[in-house]
């Protein structure tokens, strides 16, 4: 069993590494000091289990687990933390187990055995679950084996393109497999729908304009592209701009 350890404390990682090596059939394939590094390591090393701390700098363990739950063949997650008040959130993020520090060797062995017995259909069910109850700070693109994390605050617009969604952000573009409907539900007022196939960031809205043929389009800050606004959504967009809500 391939195990990745993610904890911001080097001594905690070292202790877990020693304990994992004592479990028959388990090996540590990598370590990470925060949630983002854990995601990048998972994309590179393909562990079967991640021992994941919760309180870490930058992206915490709970958000990292939500991203991992969306991977088609993502690893099982076992939270290892000094805090007992995150258990409910951890299991909502589809964790296999929740261990409190200091971890006992027998308890760790039980958690790894539970992860080992997790079947492929169960892993697929975990990936299909909705883990974004509180909204992610990043979107993740894992196409072609490469992991890209996109800060939600840098997104200008989201547009459905066949089975993917194009994310246009401050530094370029990426494709993700989330649906527009799910993203709209997850982020609520952060984005506004302008068309059945497009959401735009409210903070990026600069105004409206019309083509020679009368098609309404939206202007976005820092973006040369003018996105079409459907007749259905134009009145609400005008109202928001006039009211100063955007």
Backbone as JSON, one array per atom type, in Angstrom:
{
  "sequence": "XXXXXXXXXXXXXXXXXXXXXXXXXXXXXXXXXXXXXXXXXXXXXXXXXXXXXXXXXXXXXXXXXXXXXXXXXXXXXXXXXXXXXXXXXXXXXXXXXXXXXXXXXXXXXXXXXXXXXXXXXXXXXXXXXXXXXXXXXXXXXXXXXXXXXXXXXXXXXXXXXXXXXXXXXXXXXXXXXXXXXXXXXXXXXXXXXXXXXXXXXXXXXXXXXXXXXXXXXXXXXXXXXXXXXXXXXXXXXXXXXXXXXX",
  "N": [[0.85, -1.19, 0.0], [0.66, 2.12, -0.96], [1.6, 5.04, 0.62], [1.04, 8.43, 1.4], [2.24, 11.1, 3.36], [0.99, 13.97, 4.87], [1.69, 16.76, 6.56], [2.35, 19.69, 8.43], [4.32, 19.69, 10.31], [7.55, 18.66, 10.68], [8.55, 16.76, 12.56], [6.26, 15.36, 13.24], [5.66, 14.18, 10.8], [7.91, 12.52, 10.55], [7.53, 10.74, 12.68], [5.13, 9.47, 11.93], [6.0, 8.28, 9.58], [7.84, 6.34, 10.54], [6.04, 4.69, 11.91], [4.34, 3.8, 9.87], [6.06, 2.24, 8.33], [6.24, 0.02, 9.89], [3.94, -1.33, 9.48], [2.69, -4.11, 7.9], [3.09, -4.52, 4.44], [2.8, -1.85, 3.81], [4.08, 1.24, 2.57], [5.85, 4.34, 2.63], [5.55, 6.74, 0.24], [5.94, 9.4, -0.2], [6.06, 12.83, 1.08], [4.43, 15.78, 2.38], [4.05, 19.27, 3.17], [1.82, 20.89, 3.33], [-1.62, 21.47, 2.25], [-1.83, 22.07, -0.52], [0.68, 21.19, -1.51], [0.33, 18.53, -0.94], [-1.69, 17.75, -2.74], [-0.35, 18.14, -5.17], [1.69, 16.27, -4.87], [0.18, 13.93, -4.8], [-0.8, 13.83, -7.41], [1.54, 13.32, -8.72], [2.7, 11.04, -7.53], [0.74, 9.13, -7.04], [-0.49, 7.87, -4.62], [-2.11, 5.36, -2.58], [-3.26, 5.85, -0.18], [-3.7, 8.72, 1.87], [-2.3, 10.21, 4.62], [-3.47, 12.71, 6.42], [-3.04, 15.84, 7.8], [-5.03, 18.38, 9.43], [-5.03, 21.2, 10.24], [-3.09, 23.24, 8.55], [-0.71, 25.46, 6.98], [-1.72, 27.81, 4.39], [-3.51, 26.03, 2.02], [-5.75, 24.06, 3.8], [-6.13, 20.77, 5.36], [-8.78, 19.84, 5.12], [-9.86, 21.11, 2.83], [-8.08, 20.14, 0.92], [-8.78, 17.44, 1.01], [-11.34, 17.57, -0.09], [-10.77, 18.17, -2.73], [-9.32, 15.86, -3.43], [-11.31, 13.96, -3.25], [-12.67, 14.29, -5.59], [-11.18, 13.23, -7.6], [-10.91, 10.81, -10.21], [-9.63, 8.36, -9.61], [-8.88, 8.7, -6.93], [-6.95, 8.83, -3.84], [-7.57, 7.06, -0.71], [-8.49, 8.84, 2.22], [-7.11, 9.48, 5.34], [-7.52, 11.25, 8.17], [-5.21, 12.81, 10.33], [-4.86, 14.33, 13.25], [-4.48, 16.84, 15.83], [-6.76, 17.82, 16.84], [-10.05, 17.38, 17.93], [-12.42, 18.48, 17.06], [-13.08, 18.57, 14.39], [-14.19, 16.37, 13.29], [-16.78, 15.83, 12.17], [-16.8, 17.46, 9.84], [-14.66, 16.27, 8.57], [-15.57, 13.67, 7.92], [-17.66, 14.38, 6.29], [-16.17, 15.19, 4.17], [-15.55, 12.81, 3.11], [-13.69, 11.15, 4.44], [-11.82, 8.21, 5.31], [-11.04, 7.48, 7.84], [-10.4, 8.89, 11.14], [-7.94, 10.06, 13.03], [-6.61, 10.83, 16.21], [-3.92, 12.77, 17.43], [-1.57, 12.07, 20.06], [-0.86, 9.45, 17.82], [-1.64, 6.04, 18.14], [0.16, 3.04, 17.41], [-1.33, 0.7, 16.89], [-3.82, 1.76, 16.28], [-3.32, 3.23, 13.97], [-2.63, 1.15, 12.25], [-5.1, -0.13, 12.06], [-6.57, 1.84, 10.71], [-5.23, 1.97, 8.24], [-5.71, -0.61, 7.36], [-8.46, -0.5, 7.04], [-8.59, 1.33, 4.94], [-7.32, -0.18, 2.99], [-9.18, -2.17, 2.53], [-11.13, -0.81, 1.26], [-13.11, -0.84, -1.48], [-12.9, -0.58, -5.12], [-15.46, 0.23, -6.31], [-16.48, 1.57, -4.05], [-14.63, 3.67, -3.8], [-15.2, 5.05, -6.15], [-17.74, 5.92, -5.55], [-17.19, 7.69, -3.5], [-15.79, 9.65, -4.93], [-17.84, 10.63, -6.47], [-19.43, 11.92, -4.68], [-20.74, 14.91, -3.06], [-18.56, 17.1, -1.99], [-18.28, 19.82, -1.38], [-19.4, 21.49, 0.68], [-18.81, 23.91, 1.96], [-17.57, 25.38, 0.05], [-14.77, 25.63, -2.09], [-11.47, 27.11, -1.95], [-9.93, 27.03, -4.14], [-10.1, 25.91, -7.56], [-9.59, 22.77, -9.15], [-7.74, 21.42, -11.8], [-7.24, 18.47, -13.44], [-6.53, 17.38, -15.85], [-5.0, 15.38, -18.41], [-3.12, 14.27, -16.73], [-1.84, 16.25, -15.32], [-1.8, 18.44, -12.56], [-3.5, 21.39, -11.85], [-3.99, 24.14, -9.82], [-6.37, 26.59, -9.26], [-6.86, 29.71, -7.97], [-9.96, 30.76, -6.69], [-10.59, 33.43, -6.44], [-9.23, 34.59, -8.56], [-10.56, 34.03, -10.85], [-12.17, 34.94, -13.85], [-14.23, 34.26, -15.66], [-16.48, 31.44, -16.22], [-17.09, 28.92, -18.51], [-19.16, 26.63, -20.17], [-18.03, 23.98, -22.16], [-18.64, 21.56, -24.23], [-18.09, 18.54, -22.61], [-16.64, 19.63, -20.59], [-15.69, 22.42, -18.42], [-14.55, 25.58, -19.19], [-12.19, 27.47, -17.55], [-11.49, 30.73, -17.23], [-8.97, 32.66, -16.15], [-6.91, 34.95, -14.2], [-4.35, 34.36, -15.06], [-4.44, 32.83, -17.32], [-5.95, 29.99, -18.94], [-7.9, 27.04, -18.14], [-9.15, 23.68, -18.17], [-11.84, 22.12, -16.51], [-13.69, 19.47, -14.84], [-16.01, 19.92, -13.46], [-19.52, 20.76, -13.27], [-21.37, 23.59, -14.58], [-23.71, 24.13, -13.19], [-23.25, 22.92, -10.68], [-21.06, 24.44, -9.83], [-22.2, 26.98, -9.69], [-24.0, 26.56, -7.6], [-22.23, 26.0, -5.55], [-20.69, 28.35, -5.18], [-22.44, 30.45, -5.01], [-23.3, 33.83, -4.59], [-20.87, 34.81, -5.62], [-20.47, 34.52, -8.34], [-22.26, 35.38, -11.34], [-24.87, 34.35, -13.46], [-24.85, 34.65, -16.94], [-25.63, 33.49, -19.22], [-26.91, 30.39, -20.48], [-24.69, 28.83, -20.7], [-22.61, 30.09, -19.33], [-20.91, 31.63, -16.57], [-20.01, 34.58, -14.83], [-17.54, 36.32, -12.92], [-18.63, 38.42, -10.38], [-17.05, 40.45, -9.36], [-15.46, 41.05, -11.51], [-16.95, 42.32, -13.41], [-17.41, 44.91, -15.75], [-19.16, 46.33, -17.34], [-21.82, 46.73, -19.83], [-22.44, 46.11, -23.34], [-23.49, 46.49, -26.8], [-23.58, 44.57, -29.83], [-23.37, 45.29, -33.4], [-25.51, 43.92, -34.43], [-27.25, 43.92, -32.37], [-26.84, 42.15, -30.3], [-26.38, 41.58, -26.89], [-23.57, 42.05, -24.83], [-21.07, 41.34, -22.32], [-18.66, 43.31, -20.62], [-15.5, 42.64, -19.22], [-13.21, 43.2, -16.56], [-9.79, 43.28, -17.25], [-9.96, 41.47, -19.35], [-10.15, 40.78, -22.72], [-12.06, 39.5, -24.18], [-15.49, 39.53, -25.14], [-18.37, 38.48, -23.7], [-21.36, 36.81, -24.63], [-24.64, 37.77, -23.65], [-27.58, 36.24, -22.63], [-31.04, 36.79, -23.56], [-32.73, 36.1, -21.53], [-31.24, 36.45, -19.17], [-30.38, 39.06, -19.23], [-32.03, 41.24, -18.13], [-31.75, 40.88, -15.29], [-29.01, 41.19, -14.97], [-28.66, 43.84, -15.78], [-30.11, 45.06, -13.74], [-28.56, 44.45, -11.48], [-26.18, 45.85, -12.05], [-27.08, 48.5, -12.16], [-28.05, 48.85, -9.6], [-25.86, 48.83, -8.04], [-25.01, 46.57, -6.73], [-23.02, 45.04, -7.67]],
  "CA": [[0.0, 0.0, 0.0], [1.45, 3.34, -1.12], [1.09, 6.02, 1.58], [1.59, 9.78, 1.41], [2.04, 11.78, 4.64], [0.89, 15.42, 4.72], [1.65, 17.41, 7.87], [3.28, 20.81, 8.39], [5.34, 19.51, 11.33], [8.51, 17.62, 10.28], [8.65, 15.69, 13.56], [5.05, 14.54, 13.13], [5.82, 13.36, 9.59], [8.91, 11.5, 10.82], [6.92, 9.73, 13.56], [4.19, 8.68, 11.14], [6.78, 7.46, 8.64], [8.33, 5.17, 11.27], [4.92, 3.81, 12.24], [3.84, 3.19, 8.64], [7.0, 1.2, 7.9], [6.03, -1.15, 10.73], [2.7, -1.98, 9.06], [2.98, -5.03, 6.8], [2.54, -4.19, 3.13], [2.65, -0.4, 3.64], [5.31, 1.98, 2.34], [5.69, 5.78, 2.46], [6.09, 7.12, -1.08], [6.19, 10.83, -0.26], [5.61, 13.68, 2.18], [4.06, 17.14, 2.0], [3.92, 20.13, 4.35], [0.55, 21.63, 3.32], [-2.62, 20.85, 1.4], [-1.51, 22.2, -1.94], [1.78, 20.29, -1.81], [-0.21, 17.16, -0.89], [-2.38, 17.51, -4.01], [0.66, 18.02, -6.22], [2.37, 15.0, -4.66], [-0.74, 12.86, -5.2], [-0.82, 13.79, -8.88], [2.83, 12.82, -9.2], [3.1, 9.77, -6.93], [-0.41, 8.22, -7.05], [-0.6, 7.03, -3.43], [-3.41, 4.74, -2.34], [-3.76, 6.43, 1.07], [-3.05, 9.94, 2.34], [-2.45, 10.55, 6.03], [-3.62, 14.14, 6.18], [-3.3, 16.75, 8.91], [-6.1, 19.34, 9.1], [-4.55, 22.57, 10.35], [-1.82, 23.46, 7.87], [-0.7, 26.78, 6.34], [-2.23, 27.81, 3.01], [-4.68, 25.15, 1.88], [-5.77, 23.11, 4.91], [-6.4, 19.39, 5.01], [-10.17, 19.63, 4.73], [-10.04, 21.47, 1.43], [-7.32, 19.18, 0.11], [-9.58, 16.21, 0.93], [-12.44, 17.79, -1.02], [-10.21, 18.03, -4.08], [-8.96, 14.47, -3.65], [-12.54, 13.19, -3.42], [-13.17, 14.48, -6.94], [-10.33, 12.53, -8.56], [-11.49, 9.53, -10.64], [-9.0, 7.27, -8.87], [-8.21, 9.37, -5.83], [-6.57, 8.0, -2.7], [-8.36, 7.12, 0.52], [-7.97, 9.87, 3.13], [-7.18, 9.29, 6.79], [-7.1, 12.47, 8.85], [-4.4, 12.64, 11.54], [-4.88, 15.69, 13.76], [-4.5, 17.01, 17.29], [-8.02, 18.47, 17.2], [-11.19, 16.48, 17.77], [-13.64, 19.18, 16.7], [-13.27, 18.6, 12.95], [-14.58, 15.03, 12.85], [-17.94, 15.86, 11.29], [-16.36, 17.99, 8.56], [-13.77, 15.29, 7.95], [-16.34, 12.59, 7.31], [-18.39, 14.98, 5.16], [-15.2, 15.22, 3.08], [-15.39, 11.41, 2.71], [-12.52, 10.5, 5.04], [-11.95, 6.81, 5.69], [-10.88, 7.4, 9.29], [-10.02, 10.15, 11.8], [-7.07, 9.69, 14.13], [-6.15, 11.93, 17.05], [-2.54, 12.7, 17.9], [-0.55, 11.19, 19.47], [-1.47, 8.27, 17.22], [-1.11, 4.75, 18.57], [0.51, 2.18, 16.28], [-2.44, -0.22, 16.58], [-4.91, 2.53, 15.67], [-2.9, 3.54, 12.61], [-2.73, -0.09, 11.48], [-6.53, -0.34, 11.79], [-7.0, 2.79, 9.69], [-4.67, 1.55, 6.95], [-6.42, -1.81, 6.94], [-9.77, -0.06, 6.55], [-8.36, 1.92, 3.61], [-6.96, -1.27, 2.08], [-10.39, -2.92, 2.21], [-12.03, 0.05, 0.51], [-13.13, -1.37, -2.84], [-12.96, 0.38, -6.22], [-16.79, 0.87, -6.38], [-16.62, 2.53, -2.96], [-13.85, 4.85, -4.13], [-15.93, 5.8, -7.16], [-18.86, 6.58, -4.88], [-16.6, 8.83, -2.8], [-15.47, 10.69, -5.91], [-19.08, 11.19, -7.0], [-20.13, 12.64, -3.63], [-20.61, 16.36, -3.11], [-17.78, 17.46, -0.82], [-18.0, 21.25, -1.3], [-20.44, 22.14, 1.46], [-18.44, 25.26, 2.32], [-16.92, 26.03, -1.06], [-13.31, 25.54, -2.13], [-10.77, 28.36, -2.27], [-9.32, 26.8, -5.44], [-10.6, 24.85, -8.44], [-8.48, 21.94, -9.57], [-7.79, 20.81, -13.12], [-6.36, 17.31, -13.43], [-6.52, 16.81, -17.18], [-3.73, 14.95, -18.99], [-2.2, 13.88, -15.68], [-1.22, 17.41, -14.67], [-2.68, 19.11, -11.61], [-3.43, 22.84, -11.8], [-4.89, 24.73, -8.82], [-6.73, 27.94, -9.68], [-7.56, 30.45, -6.91], [-11.28, 31.2, -7.13], [-10.57, 34.89, -6.52], [-8.6, 35.05, -9.8], [-11.36, 33.59, -11.99], [-12.96, 35.97, -14.51], [-15.49, 33.63, -16.08], [-16.57, 30.0, -16.39], [-17.94, 28.67, -19.68], [-19.31, 25.22, -20.51], [-17.59, 23.61, -23.49], [-18.87, 20.12, -24.34], [-18.21, 17.9, -21.3], [-15.78, 20.33, -19.65], [-15.92, 23.84, -18.19], [-13.36, 26.39, -19.37], [-11.96, 28.46, -16.5], [-10.63, 31.83, -17.68], [-8.51, 33.31, -14.92], [-5.97, 36.06, -14.38], [-3.07, 33.93, -15.64], [-4.63, 31.94, -18.47], [-7.16, 29.18, -19.01], [-7.77, 25.62, -17.8], [-10.39, 22.92, -18.28], [-12.18, 21.32, -15.34], [-14.79, 18.56, -15.1], [-17.2, 20.33, -12.71], [-20.59, 21.34, -14.08], [-21.71, 24.97, -14.24], [-24.76, 24.12, -12.17], [-22.62, 22.63, -9.39], [-20.23, 25.59, -9.46], [-23.11, 28.07, -9.3], [-24.53, 26.24, -6.28], [-21.13, 26.03, -4.58], [-20.14, 29.68, -4.92], [-23.51, 31.39, -4.74], [-23.26, 35.19, -5.14], [-19.57, 35.21, -6.16], [-20.62, 34.54, -9.79], [-23.6, 35.64, -11.85], [-25.08, 33.66, -14.74], [-25.2, 35.56, -18.03], [-26.06, 32.65, -20.34], [-27.02, 29.02, -19.99], [-23.37, 28.19, -20.73], [-21.55, 30.94, -18.8], [-20.97, 32.39, -15.33], [-18.93, 35.54, -14.74], [-17.28, 36.81, -11.57], [-19.23, 39.74, -10.17], [-15.98, 41.42, -9.13], [-14.79, 41.36, -12.78], [-17.87, 43.01, -14.32], [-17.07, 46.31, -16.04], [-20.26, 46.99, -18.02], [-22.52, 46.04, -20.92], [-22.4, 46.77, -24.65], [-24.24, 45.77, -27.82], [-23.01, 44.44, -31.17], [-24.15, 45.94, -34.46], [-26.76, 43.17, -34.64], [-28.08, 44.05, -31.18], [-26.51, 41.15, -29.27], [-25.82, 42.16, -25.67], [-22.35, 41.39, -24.36], [-20.55, 41.87, -21.06], [-17.24, 43.67, -20.56], [-14.88, 42.19, -17.98], [-11.91, 43.8, -16.24], [-8.65, 42.44, -17.54], [-10.29, 40.43, -20.32], [-10.55, 41.38, -24.0], [-13.22, 38.78, -24.74], [-16.82, 40.01, -24.78], [-19.23, 37.31, -23.63], [-22.77, 37.05, -24.97], [-25.63, 37.69, -22.57], [-28.86, 35.79, -23.18], [-32.17, 37.67, -23.25], [-33.3, 35.7, -20.25], [-30.44, 36.92, -18.04], [-30.03, 40.46, -19.39], [-32.69, 42.14, -17.16], [-31.17, 40.76, -13.95], [-27.67, 41.76, -15.01], [-28.83, 45.3, -15.78], [-30.56, 45.47, -12.42], [-27.44, 44.38, -10.57], [-25.25, 46.93, -12.36], [-27.7, 49.78, -11.79], [-28.27, 48.93, -8.15], [-24.58, 48.9, -7.34], [-24.76, 45.33, -6.0], [-21.81, 44.45, -8.23]],
  "C": [[0.88, 1.25, 0.0], [0.82, 4.46, -0.27], [1.81, 7.35, 1.41], [1.27, 10.43, 2.75], [2.04, 13.28, 4.41], [0.68, 16.05, 6.1], [2.68, 18.53, 7.84], [4.38, 20.7, 9.44], [6.28, 18.37, 10.94], [8.6, 16.46, 11.27], [7.44, 14.78, 13.5], [5.13, 13.64, 11.9], [6.81, 12.22, 9.85], [8.33, 10.37, 11.68], [5.96, 8.85, 12.77], [4.93, 7.77, 10.16], [7.29, 6.19, 9.33], [7.21, 4.18, 11.55], [4.38, 3.1, 11.0], [4.75, 2.05, 8.21], [6.86, -0.07, 8.72], [4.74, -1.9, 10.38], [3.0, -2.84, 7.83], [2.31, -4.58, 5.51], [2.39, -2.7, 2.87], [4.02, 0.25, 3.43], [4.98, 3.46, 2.14], [6.34, 6.17, 1.14], [6.37, 8.61, -1.19], [5.65, 11.55, 0.95], [5.27, 15.06, 1.64], [3.83, 17.95, 3.28], [2.67, 20.98, 4.38], [-0.39, 20.98, 2.31], [-2.3, 20.92, -0.07], [-0.38, 21.26, -2.34], [1.31, 18.83, -1.8], [-0.91, 16.82, -2.2], [-1.37, 17.31, -5.14], [1.41, 16.69, -6.1], [1.48, 13.82, -5.07], [-0.79, 12.72, -6.71], [0.44, 13.16, -9.43], [3.11, 11.39, -8.76], [2.0, 8.72, -6.89], [-0.47, 7.3, -5.83], [-2.0, 6.42, -3.33], [-4.08, 5.33, -1.09], [-2.99, 7.71, 1.36], [-3.35, 10.11, 3.82], [-2.36, 12.07, 6.11], [-3.92, 14.91, 7.46], [-4.39, 17.74, 8.49], [-5.58, 20.77, 9.13], [-3.15, 22.69, 9.77], [-1.86, 24.84, 7.21], [-1.18, 26.7, 4.9], [-3.5, 26.99, 2.92], [-4.67, 24.12, 3.01], [-6.16, 21.71, 4.44], [-7.82, 19.12, 4.56], [-10.4, 19.98, 3.26], [-9.27, 20.53, 0.51], [-8.12, 17.89, -0.06], [-10.74, 16.37, -0.04], [-11.96, 17.67, -2.46], [-9.9, 16.57, -4.39], [-10.2, 13.61, -3.9], [-13.1, 13.3, -4.83], [-12.34, 13.74, -7.99], [-10.95, 11.19, -8.93], [-10.92, 8.33, -9.88], [-8.22, 7.85, -7.69], [-7.9, 8.44, -4.68], [-7.6, 8.07, -1.58], [-7.69, 8.12, 1.45], [-8.18, 9.46, 4.57], [-6.67, 10.57, 7.43], [-6.33, 12.12, 10.12], [-4.21, 14.04, 12.12], [-4.88, 15.71, 15.28], [-5.84, 17.55, 17.77], [-9.2, 17.55, 16.91], [-12.45, 17.14, 17.25], [-13.88, 19.28, 15.2], [-13.82, 17.28, 12.41], [-15.74, 15.05, 11.87], [-17.55, 16.36, 9.91], [-15.47, 17.0, 7.82], [-14.55, 14.19, 7.26], [-17.25, 13.11, 6.2], [-17.48, 15.08, 3.94], [-14.79, 13.81, 2.67], [-14.11, 10.77, 3.23], [-12.83, 9.06, 5.4], [-11.88, 6.67, 7.21], [-10.37, 8.73, 9.82], [-9.23, 9.79, 13.04], [-6.61, 10.93, 14.9], [-4.71, 11.7, 17.49], [-2.51, 12.71, 19.43], [-1.19, 9.87, 19.01], [-0.81, 7.01, 17.76], [-0.87, 3.87, 17.35], [-0.64, 1.26, 15.89], [-3.56, 0.51, 15.86], [-4.57, 2.89, 14.23], [-3.03, 2.3, 11.73], [-4.18, -0.39, 11.14], [-7.01, 0.57, 10.67], [-6.48, 2.4, 8.31], [-5.35, 0.29, 6.44], [-7.81, -1.47, 6.4], [-9.65, 0.53, 5.15], [-8.05, 0.84, 2.59], [-8.21, -2.02, 1.63], [-11.41, -2.1, 1.44], [-11.99, -0.37, -0.96], [-13.17, -0.25, -3.86], [-14.34, 1.01, -6.35], [-17.01, 1.88, -5.26], [-15.84, 3.8, -3.22], [-14.55, 5.7, -5.17], [-17.11, 6.54, -6.55], [-18.38, 7.8, -4.11], [-16.34, 9.96, -3.77], [-16.72, 11.36, -6.43], [-19.84, 12.0, -5.95], [-19.91, 14.13, -3.78], [-19.86, 16.83, -1.88], [-17.6, 18.95, -0.62], [-19.02, 22.02, -0.48], [-20.09, 23.59, 1.78], [-17.72, 25.99, 1.2], [-15.41, 25.95, -0.97], [-12.7, 26.91, -2.41], [-10.09, 28.26, -3.63], [-10.18, 25.82, -6.25], [-9.4, 24.06, -8.92], [-8.75, 21.34, -10.94], [-6.78, 19.68, -13.14], [-6.32, 16.62, -14.78], [-5.11, 16.46, -17.63], [-2.67, 14.64, -17.93], [-1.52, 15.02, -14.95], [-2.23, 18.09, -13.76], [-2.43, 20.61, -11.64], [-4.44, 23.33, -10.78], [-5.11, 26.19, -9.16], [-7.44, 28.65, -8.53], [-8.89, 31.0, -7.42], [-11.32, 32.72, -7.28], [-9.95, 35.43, -7.78], [-9.4, 34.67, -11.04], [-12.19, 34.75, -12.53], [-14.29, 35.42, -15.01], [-15.33, 32.13, -16.22], [-17.52, 29.73, -17.55], [-17.96, 27.18, -20.01], [-18.89, 24.99, -21.95], [-17.61, 22.09, -23.57], [-18.94, 19.52, -22.94], [-17.34, 18.57, -20.23], [-16.3, 21.75, -19.4], [-14.57, 24.55, -18.35], [-13.3, 27.43, -18.25], [-11.0, 29.51, -17.05], [-10.26, 32.63, -16.44], [-7.42, 34.32, -15.23], [-4.68, 35.66, -15.08], [-3.23, 32.97, -16.82], [-5.95, 31.21, -18.42], [-6.86, 27.74, -18.61], [-9.14, 24.98, -17.97], [-10.6, 22.12, -17.0], [-13.41, 20.48, -15.67], [-16.04, 18.87, -14.27], [-18.26, 20.83, -13.68], [-20.85, 22.78, -13.66], [-22.75, 25.02, -13.13], [-24.18, 23.88, -10.78], [-21.77, 23.8, -8.91], [-21.09, 26.76, -9.01], [-23.66, 27.83, -7.91], [-23.46, 26.37, -5.2], [-20.73, 27.44, -4.19], [-21.17, 30.78, -4.79], [-23.3, 32.75, -5.38], [-21.91, 35.62, -5.72], [-19.63, 35.34, -7.69], [-22.07, 34.84, -10.16], [-23.73, 34.98, -13.22], [-25.51, 34.68, -15.79], [-25.76, 34.81, -19.24], [-26.18, 31.24, -19.79], [-25.66, 28.33, -19.95], [-22.26, 29.03, -20.1], [-21.91, 31.6, -17.47], [-19.8, 33.36, -15.33], [-18.77, 35.99, -13.29], [-17.86, 38.21, -11.41], [-18.15, 40.81, -10.02], [-15.29, 41.84, -10.42], [-15.67, 42.15, -13.73], [-17.49, 44.48, -14.48], [-18.2, 47.05, -16.74], [-20.85, 46.14, -19.12], [-22.33, 46.82, -22.21], [-23.21, 45.92, -25.63], [-23.47, 45.73, -29.13], [-23.87, 45.21, -32.16], [-25.48, 45.23, -34.69], [-27.66, 43.18, -33.41], [-27.82, 43.04, -30.08], [-25.85, 41.83, -28.08], [-24.6, 41.35, -25.23], [-21.85, 42.07, -23.08], [-19.07, 42.2, -21.22], [-16.7, 43.25, -19.19], [-13.53, 42.87, -17.79], [-10.8, 42.8, -16.55], [-8.9, 41.34, -18.54], [-10.79, 41.09, -21.6], [-11.8, 40.73, -24.58], [-14.52, 39.37, -24.22], [-17.79, 38.83, -24.84], [-20.68, 37.67, -23.89], [-23.66, 36.88, -23.75], [-26.96, 37.26, -23.19], [-29.97, 36.76, -22.78], [-32.75, 37.36, -21.89], [-32.56, 36.32, -19.08], [-30.09, 38.41, -18.11], [-30.73, 41.37, -18.38], [-32.07, 42.08, -15.77], [-29.77, 41.36, -13.91], [-27.72, 43.28, -15.01], [-29.22, 45.8, -14.4], [-29.4, 45.49, -11.43], [-26.45, 45.53, -10.79], [-25.8, 48.29, -11.93], [-27.82, 49.95, -10.28], [-26.97, 49.06, -7.36], [-24.26, 47.66, -6.55], [-23.51, 44.64, -6.49], [-20.7, 45.51, -8.2]]
}
